Amino acid sequence: MERLIYEYMLAIGLKPQSMGYKYIYDLINMSLSGLDILPLKQNGYKYLSDRYHKTQWSIDKNIQNCISKAWLEGDIEYLYKEFGNTIDMEKGKPTAKQLIMHIRDKILMKIC
């Protein structure tokens, strides 16, 4: 399952060297393991904050930067094909919650 998460995140352009990458990966993995990470800012980011000794604000900012970088540098046609209906039309990219839940759902479809 971890390999599927890693491969899908790479395919959509999320870069492992980005600080937010590890946070997104961990949130997806936690969700697939049955942990309730929603709402992200109250549950998911709290888990990460305790784990990495970072503020929830910095975790959120790093995740947003990772997503933005993927949308700026990635294959836009592929991203819109994958995330078409989950993209926030005002921002032109999915929110952190939309991205994490979409990836989780994609992984669940592959393992079931």
Number of C-alpha atoms within 10 A of each C-alpha: 12 12 8 15 19 14 12 14 18 15 14 19 20 24 18 14 9 15 16 22 22 17 21 28 20 18 25 24 18 16 17 17 9 8 14 13 18 14 10 17 15 11 14 24 23 17 19 19 17 11 9 10 10 13 14 19 12 14 22 18 14 19 21 17 16 25 24 18 15 19 19 12 10 17 14 14 10 13 17 15 10 15 18 14 11 17 17 13 10 7 9 12 21 22 17 16 18 16 18 20 18 17 22 19 13 15 19 13 9 9 8 5
